[in-house]
Amino acid sequence: MEQVVKEILQQQKDMSAEMEKESEARQQVFIKMEAYEKKLDTIKIPASDPSVILSPVKRWIEEVKATVEKQPTTIVQEKRHQLFPNWSVELYKFIFNPFCS
């Protein structure tokens, strides 16, 4: 009985040590994230002329539109003749049940 209690206590000690290590690792990650956030706050993008960013995007959109308009359009026509329309299985059972008995 003593041996079992000792093993349980040892396992609890090991688990608490692991949890402390994980907690420290989490703390380090949070510290690094805060440092990156501070760096991001210091970075400033000049917003004086948005056309610098928008003009290549607009040009690319126009190129895509032109490419799509050049492609031929395909028209698919389907004709079907069905003996039975697309009804549900329950309806077929209702209709044909007297004949199947």
TIZA-225192 format. One record per residue (C-alpha): residue in three letters; x, z, y. Coordinates in steps of 0.5 Angstrom, whole numbers, plus 500, padded with zeros to 3 digits. Layout:
N
ALAXZY ...
//
This chain:
101
MET500500500 GLU506502505 GLN509495503 VAL503491505 VAL502495512 LYS509494514 GLU508486512 ILE502486517 LEU506490522 GLN511485522 GLN507479522 GLN504482528 LYS510483532 ASP512476530 MET506473533 SER506477539 ALA514475540 GLU511468539 MET506469544 GLU511471549 LYS515465548 GLU509461549 SER507465555 GLU514464558 ALA514456557 ARG507456560 GLN510459566 GLN516454566 VAL511448566 PHE507451572 ILE513452576 LYS515445575 MET508443576 GLU508446583 ALA515444585 TYR512436583 GLU506438587 LYS510440593 LYS515434593 LEU508430593 ASP506433599 THR512431602 ILE512424600 LYS508420606 ILE506413605 PRO506409612 ALA498407613 SER499404619 ASP498397616 PRO494396610 SER494389610 VAL501390607 ILE498392600 LEU491389601 SER494382602 PRO497381595 VAL491384592 LYS487379595 ARG491373593 TRP491375586 ILE483376586 GLU483369589 GLU488366584 VAL483369578 LYS477366581 ALA480359582 THR482360574 VAL475362572 GLU472357576 LYS477351573 GLN475353566 PRO469349562 THR463353561 THR460353554 ILE453352553 VAL450354546 GLN443353544 GLU441356537 LYS434354534 ARG432357528 HIS426356524 GLN424363520 LEU419364515 PHE418371517 PRO419373524 ASN424379525 TRP419385523 SER421391521 VAL421393514 GLU415398514 LEU411392517 TYR413388511 LYS411394506 PHE405395509 ILE403387509 PHE405386502 ASN404393498 PRO397391495 PHE400384492 CYS406388489 SER402394486 
//
